[in-house]
Amino acid sequence: MGLSFIDKWLVAEGCDDEGTNSGRWYIIHTQYPRFVIEICDRDDGGYESGESEVFDDCLDAAIFTRLSREAGEIFASYDRDLLEES
């Protein structure tokens, strides 16, 4: 028996051993197909995608492509919300 996530997406900020932002973010898709995409800070203030890990077999490339694009939109929205709060 595993966790039954209600939220489809989770956004997590990576931290080093001291709890300081590591410059990496993680977009987690909690429903089938489950995966994590790493987003890395760039020196110019932008972001680039890093590594990804898929936890479920997903042979349909179109589904994974659509979800990857959706993950980018989720992160952009999250980033805008953070900027508005500060």
N, CA, C and O atoms as a Tinker XYZ file with bonds, in Angstrom:
   344  protein
     1  N      0.853000   -1.165000    0.000000    73     2
     2  CA     0.000000    0.000000    0.000000    64     1     3
     3  C      0.901000    1.230000    0.000000    63     2     4     5
     4  O      1.837000    1.323000    0.794000    81     3
     5  N      0.615000    2.160000   -0.884000    73     3     6
     6  CA     1.406000    3.382000   -0.969000    64     5     7
     7  C      0.558000    4.591000   -0.624000    63     6     8     9
     8  O     -0.628000    4.478000   -0.311000    81     7
     9  N      1.184000    5.730000   -0.689000    73     7    10
    10  CA     0.473000    6.978000   -0.465000    64     9    11
    11  C     -0.501000    7.230000   -1.599000    63    10    12    13
    12  O     -0.214000    6.911000   -2.753000    81    11
    13  N     -1.635000    7.793000   -1.282000    73    11    14
    14  CA    -2.591000    8.204000   -2.296000    64    13    15
    15  C     -2.592000    9.731000   -2.316000    63    14    16    17
    16  O     -3.276000   10.370000   -1.517000    81    15
    17  N     -1.822000   10.307000   -3.234000    73    15    18
    18  CA    -1.687000   11.760000   -3.288000    64    17    19
    19  C     -2.928000   12.392000   -3.895000    63    18    20    21
    20  O     -3.436000   11.932000   -4.917000    81    19
    21  N     -3.406000   13.442000   -3.261000    73    19    22
    22  CA    -4.504000   14.227000   -3.809000    64    21    23
    23  C     -3.943000   15.249000   -4.788000    63    22    24    25
    24  O     -4.502000   15.456000   -5.865000    81    23
    25  N     -2.831000   15.893000   -4.411000    73    23    26
    26  CA    -2.202000   16.878000   -5.280000    64    25    27
    27  C     -1.487000   16.173000   -6.422000    63    26    28    29
    28  O     -0.744000   15.215000   -6.209000    81    27
    29  N     -1.720000   16.658000   -7.633000    73    27    30
    30  CA    -1.093000   16.058000   -8.812000    64    29    31
    31  C      0.374000   16.462000   -8.923000    63    30    32    33
    32  O      1.200000   15.673000   -9.381000    81    31
    33  N      0.702000   17.676000   -8.511000    73    31    34
    34  CA     2.057000   18.216000   -8.638000    64    33    35
    35  C      2.577000   18.692000   -7.291000    63    34    36    37
    36  O      1.826000   19.238000   -6.483000    81    35
    37  N      3.862000   18.481000   -7.056000    73    35    38
    38  CA     4.570000   19.041000   -5.908000    64    37    39
    39  C      5.792000   19.781000   -6.440000    63    38    40    41
    40  O      6.460000   19.306000   -7.358000    81    39
    41  N      6.083000   20.947000   -5.861000    73    39    42
    42  CA     7.286000   21.699000   -6.202000    64    41    43
    43  C      8.125000   21.762000   -4.938000    63    42    44    45
    44  O      7.650000   22.193000   -3.887000    81    43
    45  N      9.377000   21.329000   -5.043000    73    43    46
    46  CA    10.257000   21.283000   -3.871000    64    45    47
    47  C     11.536000   22.055000   -4.159000    63    46    48    49
    48  O     12.060000   22.017000   -5.273000    81    47
    49  N     12.031000   22.751000   -3.148000    73    47    50
    50  CA    13.291000   23.483000   -3.238000    64    49    51
    51  C     14.393000   22.629000   -2.635000    63    50    52    53
    52  O     14.281000   22.181000   -1.494000    81    51
    53  N     15.453000   22.402000   -3.392000    73    51    54
    54  CA    16.580000   21.622000   -2.891000    64    53    55
    55  C     17.393000   22.426000   -1.885000    63    54    56    57
    56  O     17.542000   23.639000   -2.031000    81    55
    57  N     17.919000   21.755000   -0.868000    73    55    58
    58  CA    18.740000   22.393000    0.164000    64    57    59
    59  C     20.011000   21.584000    0.380000    63    58    60    61
    60  O     20.028000   20.363000    0.218000    81    59
    61  N     21.073000   22.292000    0.748000    73    59    62
    62  CA    22.314000   21.592000    1.080000    64    61    63
    63  C     22.265000   21.139000    2.538000    63    62    64    65
    64  O     21.220000   21.240000    3.180000    81    63
    65  N     23.383000   20.643000    3.065000    73    63    66
    66  CA    23.421000   20.114000    4.435000    64    65    67
    67  C     23.096000   21.164000    5.492000    63    66    68    69
    68  O     22.652000   20.816000    6.586000    81    67
    69  N     23.311000   22.447000    5.182000    73    67    70
    70  CA    23.026000   23.515000    6.142000    64    69    71
    71  C     21.611000   24.084000    5.986000    63    70    72    73
    72  O     21.228000   25.002000    6.712000    81    71
    73  N     20.849000   23.549000    5.056000    73    71    74
    74  CA    19.493000   24.043000    4.836000    64    73    75
    75  C     19.428000   25.236000    3.896000    63    74    76    77
    76  O     18.386000   25.882000    3.783000    81    75
    77  N     20.532000   25.531000    3.224000    73    75    78
    78  CA    20.596000   26.642000    2.280000    64    77    79
    79  C     20.145000   26.169000    0.902000    63    78    80    81
    80  O     20.410000   25.034000    0.506000    81    79
    81  N     19.462000   27.050000    0.178000    73    79    82
    82  CA    19.010000   26.714000   -1.176000    64    81    83
    83  C     20.189000   26.242000   -2.012000    63    82    84    85
    84  O     21.211000   26.923000   -2.095000    81    83
    85  N     20.047000   25.086000   -2.625000    73    83    86
    86  CA    21.124000   24.491000   -3.419000    64    85    87
    87  C     21.124000   24.966000   -4.866000    63    86    88    89
    88  O     22.031000   24.629000   -5.627000    81    87
    89  N     20.119000   25.745000   -5.254000    73    87    90
    90  CA    20.016000   26.166000   -6.649000    64    89    91
    91  C     19.311000   25.138000   -7.517000    63    90    92    93
    92  O     19.298000   25.249000   -8.743000    81    91
    93  N     18.730000   24.144000   -6.877000    73    91    94
    94  CA    17.983000   23.115000   -7.606000    64    93    95
    95  C     16.551000   23.048000   -7.066000    63    94    96    97
    96  O     16.310000   23.208000   -5.869000    81    95
    97  N     15.631000   22.813000   -7.964000    73    95    98
    98  CA    14.219000   22.669000   -7.651000    64    97    99
    99  C     13.762000   21.349000   -8.241000    63    98   100   101
   100  O     14.379000   20.833000   -9.172000    81    99
   101  N     12.700000   20.811000   -7.712000    73    99   102
   102  CA    12.195000   19.529000   -8.202000    64   101   103
   103  C     10.697000   19.633000   -8.427000    63   102   104   105
   104  O      9.952000   20.060000   -7.545000    81   103
   105  N     10.267000   19.242000   -9.607000    73   103   106
   106  CA     8.852000   19.166000   -9.940000    64   105   107
   107  C      8.498000   17.685000   -9.883000    63   106   108   109
   108  O      9.079000   16.870000  -10.600000    81   107
   109  N      7.547000   17.346000   -9.031000    73   107   110
   110  CA     7.195000   15.947000   -8.803000    64   109   111
   111  C      5.765000   15.710000   -9.281000    63   110   112   113
   112  O      4.835000   16.378000   -8.829000    81   111
   113  N      5.596000   14.770000  -10.183000    73   111   114
   114  CA     4.269000   14.365000  -10.646000    64   113   115
   115  C      3.892000   13.133000   -9.833000    63   114   116   117
   116  O      4.532000   12.088000   -9.949000    81   115
   117  N      2.854000   13.254000   -9.011000    73   115   118
   118  CA     2.537000   12.214000   -8.029000    64   117   119
   119  C      1.588000   11.142000   -8.550000    63   118   120   121
   120  O      1.363000   10.137000   -7.877000    81   119
   121  N      1.028000   11.345000   -9.744000    73   119   122
   122  CA     0.078000   10.382000  -10.299000    64   121   123
   123  C      0.689000    9.723000  -11.532000    63   122   124   125
   124  O      1.689000   10.208000  -12.061000    81   123
   125  N      0.104000    8.636000  -11.988000    73   123   126
   126  CA     0.660000    7.894000  -13.122000    64   125   127
   127  C      0.763000    8.772000  -14.353000    63   126   128   129
   128  O     -0.188000    9.476000  -14.693000    81   127
   129  N      1.891000    8.741000  -15.015000    73   127   130
   130  CA     3.173000    8.134000  -14.661000    64   129   131
   131  C      3.937000    9.051000  -13.705000    63   130   132   133
   132  O      4.122000   10.236000  -13.983000    81   131
   133  N      4.374000    8.495000  -12.591000    73   131   134
   134  CA     5.074000    9.283000  -11.573000    64   133   135
   135  C      6.504000    9.576000  -12.038000    63   134   136   137
   136  O      7.201000    8.699000  -12.548000    81   135
   137  N      6.923000   10.844000  -11.846000    73   135   138
   138  CA     8.284000   11.220000  -12.218000    64   137   139
   139  C      8.706000   12.473000  -11.472000    63   138   140   141
   140  O      7.883000   13.181000  -10.892000    81   139
   141  N     10.015000   12.733000  -11.498000    73   139   142
   142  CA    10.610000   13.935000  -10.915000    64   141   143
   143  C     11.470000   14.577000  -11.994000    63   142   144   145
   144  O     12.225000   13.895000  -12.687000    81   143
   145  N     11.348000   15.898000  -12.132000    73   143   146
   146  CA    12.212000   16.658000  -13.035000    64   145   147
   147  C     12.988000   17.664000  -12.198000    63   146   148   149
   148  O     12.406000   18.400000  -11.401000    81   147
   149  N     14.292000   17.693000  -12.379000    73   147   150
   150  CA    15.161000   18.645000  -11.687000    64   149   151
   151  C     15.232000   19.930000  -12.520000    63   150   152   153
   152  O     15.410000   19.881000  -13.738000    81   151
   153  N     15.093000   21.071000  -11.852000    73   151   154
   154  CA    15.243000   22.385000  -12.477000    64   153   155
   155  C     16.407000   23.072000  -11.771000    63   154   156   157
   156  O     16.457000   23.104000  -10.542000    81   155
   157  N     17.342000   23.621000  -12.542000    73   155   158
   158  CA    18.543000   24.237000  -11.966000    64   157   159
   159  C     18.554000   25.738000  -12.240000    63   158   160   161
   160  O     18.207000   26.182000  -13.335000    81   159
   161  N     18.960000   26.521000  -11.224000    73   159   162
   162  CA    19.141000   27.957000  -11.402000    64   161   163
   163  C     20.294000   28.202000  -12.368000    63   162   164   165
   164  O     21.302000   27.497000  -12.337000    81   163
   165  N     20.137000   29.215000  -13.232000    73   163   166
   166  CA    21.230000   29.651000  -14.101000    64   165   167
   167  C     21.798000   30.946000  -13.553000    63   166   168   169
   168  O     21.125000   31.651000  -12.801000    81   167
   169  N     23.021000   31.263000  -13.919000    73   167   170
   170  CA    23.675000   32.485000  -13.445000    64   169   171
   171  C     22.949000   33.749000  -13.894000    63   170   172   173
   172  O     23.035000   34.778000  -13.224000    81   171
   173  N     22.233000   33.685000  -15.019000    73   171   174
   174  CA    21.528000   34.866000  -15.532000    64   173   175
   175  C     20.147000   35.049000  -14.902000    63   174   176   177
   176  O     19.385000   35.917000  -15.328000    81   175
   177  N     19.819000   34.243000  -13.895000    73   175   178
   178  CA    18.534000   34.359000  -13.211000    64   177   179
   179  C     17.447000   33.470000  -13.786000    63   178   180   181
   180  O     16.351000   33.394000  -13.231000    81   179
   181  N     17.734000   32.802000  -14.883000    73   179   182
   182  CA    16.766000   31.888000  -15.479000    64   181   183
   183  C     16.926000   30.484000  -14.921000    63   182   184   185
   184  O     17.608000   30.266000  -13.920000    81   183
   185  N     16.291000   29.553000  -15.583000    73   183   186
   186  CA    16.316000   28.156000  -15.157000    64   185   187
   187  C     16.606000   27.261000  -16.351000    63   186   188   189
   188  O     16.387000   27.645000  -17.499000    81   187
   189  N     17.097000   26.072000  -16.067000    73   187   190
   190  CA    17.248000   25.044000  -17.094000    64   189   191
   191  C     16.892000   23.704000  -16.477000    63   190   192   193
   192  O     17.081000   23.485000  -15.281000    81   191
   193  N     16.373000   22.810000  -17.309000    73   191   194
   194  CA    16.027000   21.501000  -16.769000    64   193   195
   195  C     17.283000   20.660000  -16.631000    63   194   196   197
   196  O     18.193000   20.719000  -17.458000    81   195
   197  N     17.305000   19.883000  -15.570000    73   195   198
   198  CA    18.423000   18.988000  -15.300000    64   197   199
   199  C     17.998000   17.557000  -15.570000    63   198   200   201
   200  O     17.423000   17.253000  -16.615000    81   199
   201  N     18.281000   16.698000  -14.636000    73   199   202
   202  CA    17.961000   15.280000  -14.801000    64   201   203
   203  C     16.488000   15.015000  -14.495000    63   202   204   205
   204  O     15.811000   15.830000  -13.868000    81   203
   205  N     16.015000   13.874000  -14.946000    73   203   206
   206  CA    14.656000   13.450000  -14.602000    64   205   207
   207  C     14.684000   11.957000  -14.289000    63   206   208   209
   208  O     15.563000   11.220000  -14.735000    81   207
   209  N     13.708000   11.547000  -13.519000    73   207   210
   210  CA    13.585000   10.135000  -13.130000    64   209   211
   211  C     12.116000    9.751000  -13.251000    63   210   212   213
   212  O     11.248000   10.414000  -12.683000    81   211
   213  N     11.842000    8.687000  -13.985000    73   211   214
   214  CA    10.478000    8.177000  -14.156000    64   213   215
   215  C     10.351000    6.913000  -13.314000    63   214   216   217
   216  O     11.202000    6.026000  -13.381000    81   215
   217  N      9.288000    6.836000  -12.524000    73   215   218
   218  CA     9.101000    5.711000  -11.608000    64   217   219
   219  C      8.113000    4.665000  -12.112000    63   218   220   221
   220  O      8.068000    3.554000  -11.582000    81   219
   221  N      7.328000    5.000000  -13.119000    73   219   222
   222  CA     6.366000    4.063000  -13.708000    64   221   223
   223  C      6.696000    3.892000  -15.183000    63   222   224   225
   224  O      7.185000    4.817000  -15.831000    81   223
   225  N      6.425000    2.699000  -15.710000    73   223   226
   226  CA     6.586000    2.490000  -17.146000    64   225   227
   227  C      5.566000    3.347000  -17.890000    63   226   228   229
   228  O      4.365000    3.272000  -17.632000    81   227
   229  N      6.058000    4.149000  -18.804000    73   227   230
   230  CA     5.171000    4.959000  -19.640000    64   229   231
   231  C      5.727000    4.899000  -21.049000    63   230   232   233
   232  O      6.657000    5.628000  -21.395000    81   231
   233  N      5.158000    4.037000  -21.847000    73   231   234
   234  CA     5.657000    3.830000  -23.194000    64   233   235
   235  C      5.115000    4.853000  -24.180000    63   234   236   237
   236  O      5.573000    4.916000  -25.321000    81   235
   237  N      4.144000    5.653000  -23.754000    73   235   238
   238  CA     3.543000    6.643000  -24.640000    64   237   239
   239  C      4.315000    7.955000  -24.535000    63   238   240   241
   240  O      4.145000    8.709000  -23.577000    81   239
   241  N      5.159000    8.221000  -25.518000    73   239   242
   242  CA     5.998000    9.423000  -25.503000    64   241   243
   243  C      5.158000   10.696000  -25.522000    63   242   244   245
   244  O      5.562000   11.703000  -24.941000    81   243
   245  N      4.006000   10.672000  -26.173000    73   243   246
   246  CA     3.148000   11.855000  -26.241000    64   245   247
   247  C      2.642000   12.250000  -24.857000    63   246   248   249
   248  O      2.570000   13.436000  -24.538000    81   247
   249  N      2.293000   11.267000  -24.038000    73   247   250
   250  CA     1.834000   11.557000  -22.673000    64   249   251
   251  C      2.960000   12.182000  -21.866000    63   250   252   253
   252  O      2.755000   13.191000  -21.191000    81   251
   253  N      4.144000   11.591000  -21.932000    73   251   254
   254  CA     5.264000   12.119000  -21.155000    64   253   255
   255  C      5.659000   13.509000  -21.648000    63   254   256   257
   256  O      6.004000   14.370000  -20.838000    81   255
   257  N      5.615000   13.743000  -22.952000    73   255   258
   258  CA     5.929000   15.067000  -23.498000    64   257   259
   259  C      4.928000   16.099000  -22.998000    63   258   260   261
   260  O      5.316000   17.196000  -22.595000    81   259
   261  N      3.642000   15.757000  -23.019000    73   259   262
   262  CA     2.605000   16.677000  -22.541000    64   261   263
   263  C      2.786000   16.983000  -21.062000    63   262   264   265
   264  O      2.677000   18.137000  -20.646000    81   263
   265  N      3.063000   15.949000  -20.262000    73   263   266
   266  CA     3.245000   16.157000  -18.827000    64   265   267
   267  C      4.517000   16.952000  -18.531000    63   266   268   269
   268  O      4.540000   17.740000  -17.586000    81   267
   269  N      5.552000   16.761000  -19.305000    73   267   270
   270  CA     6.784000   17.537000  -19.120000    64   269   271
   271  C      6.529000   19.014000  -19.400000    63   270   272   273
   272  O      7.015000   19.881000  -18.673000    81   271
   273  N      5.772000   19.296000  -20.445000    73   271   274
   274  CA     5.410000   20.681000  -20.765000    64   273   275
   275  C      4.553000   21.262000  -19.634000    63   274   276   277
   276  O      4.749000   22.404000  -19.220000    81   275
   277  N      3.611000   20.468000  -19.147000    73   275   278
   278  CA     2.758000   20.902000  -18.033000    64   277   279
   279  C      3.599000   21.169000  -16.787000    63   278   280   281
   280  O      3.324000   22.115000  -16.050000    81   279
   281  N      4.614000   20.352000  -16.546000    73   279   282
   282  CA     5.509000   20.564000  -15.402000    64   281   283
   283  C      6.207000   21.914000  -15.515000    63   282   284   285
   284  O      6.350000   22.626000  -14.521000    81   283
   285  N      6.640000   22.267000  -16.719000    73   283   286
   286  CA     7.269000   23.571000  -16.933000    64   285   287
   287  C      6.315000   24.712000  -16.632000    63   286   288   289
   288  O      6.715000   25.720000  -16.049000    81   287
   289  N      5.051000   24.561000  -17.028000    73   287   290
   290  CA     4.042000   25.582000  -16.753000    64   289   291
   291  C      3.765000   25.690000  -15.260000    63   290   292   293
   292  O      3.593000   26.790000  -14.736000    81   291
   293  N      3.723000   24.554000  -14.575000    73   291   294
   294  CA     3.510000   24.548000  -13.123000    64   293   295
   295  C      4.646000   25.295000  -12.432000    63   294   296   297
   296  O      4.408000   26.116000  -11.547000    81   295
   297  N      5.889000   25.006000  -12.840000    73   295   298
   298  CA     7.035000   25.662000  -12.216000    64   297   299
   299  C      7.034000   27.159000  -12.509000    63   298   300   301
   300  O      7.328000   27.952000  -11.615000    81   299
   301  N      6.712000   27.564000  -13.729000    73   299   302
   302  CA     6.665000   28.987000  -14.073000    64   301   303
   303  C      5.621000   29.708000  -13.226000    63   302   304   305
   304  O      5.865000   30.818000  -12.753000    81   303
   305  N      4.466000   29.088000  -13.034000    73   303   306
   306  CA     3.418000   29.671000  -12.199000    64   305   307
   307  C      3.877000   29.780000  -10.749000    63   306   308   309
   308  O      3.651000   30.799000  -10.097000    81   307
   309  N      4.521000   28.730000  -10.247000    73   307   310
   310  CA     5.049000   28.729000   -8.879000    64   309   311
   311  C      6.080000   29.840000   -8.711000    63   310   312   313
   312  O      6.067000   30.551000   -7.707000    81   311
   313  N      6.972000   29.994000   -9.687000    73   311   314
   314  CA     8.013000   31.017000   -9.639000    64   313   315
   315  C      7.391000   32.416000   -9.640000    63   314   316   317
   316  O      7.837000   33.286000   -8.893000    81   315
   317  N      6.366000   32.644000  -10.470000    73   315   318
   318  CA     5.675000   33.942000  -10.487000    64   317   319
   319  C      5.047000   34.229000   -9.128000    63   318   320   321
   320  O      5.139000   35.349000   -8.626000    81   319
   321  N      4.409000   33.221000   -8.532000    73   319   322
   322  CA     3.789000   33.402000   -7.216000    64   321   323
   323  C      4.825000   33.777000   -6.165000    63   322   324   325
   324  O      4.562000   34.626000   -5.314000    81   323
   325  N      6.006000   33.150000   -6.214000    73   323   326
   326  CA     7.071000   33.486000   -5.264000    64   325   327
   327  C      7.523000   34.928000   -5.435000    63   326   328   329
   328  O      7.734000   35.632000   -4.447000    81   327
   329  N      7.674000   35.376000   -6.679000    73   327   330
   330  CA     8.103000   36.750000   -6.942000    64   329   331
   331  C      7.071000   37.750000   -6.442000    63   330   332   333
   332  O      7.435000   38.795000   -5.903000    81   331
   333  N      5.790000   37.444000   -6.613000    73   331   334
   334  CA     4.732000   38.339000   -6.154000    64   333   335
   335  C      4.696000   38.432000   -4.636000    63   334   336   337
   336  O      4.350000   39.480000   -4.091000    81   335
   337  N      5.046000   37.355000   -3.948000    73   335   338
   338  CA     5.038000   37.346000   -2.483000    64   337   339
   339  C      6.186000   38.154000   -1.895000    63   338   340   341
   340  O      6.083000   38.648000   -0.773000    81   339
   341  N      7.289000   38.295000   -2.648000    73   339   342
   342  CA     8.459000   38.997000   -2.082000    64   341   343
   343  C      8.470000   40.459000   -2.414000    63   342   344
   344  O      9.386000   41.176000   -2.011000    81   343
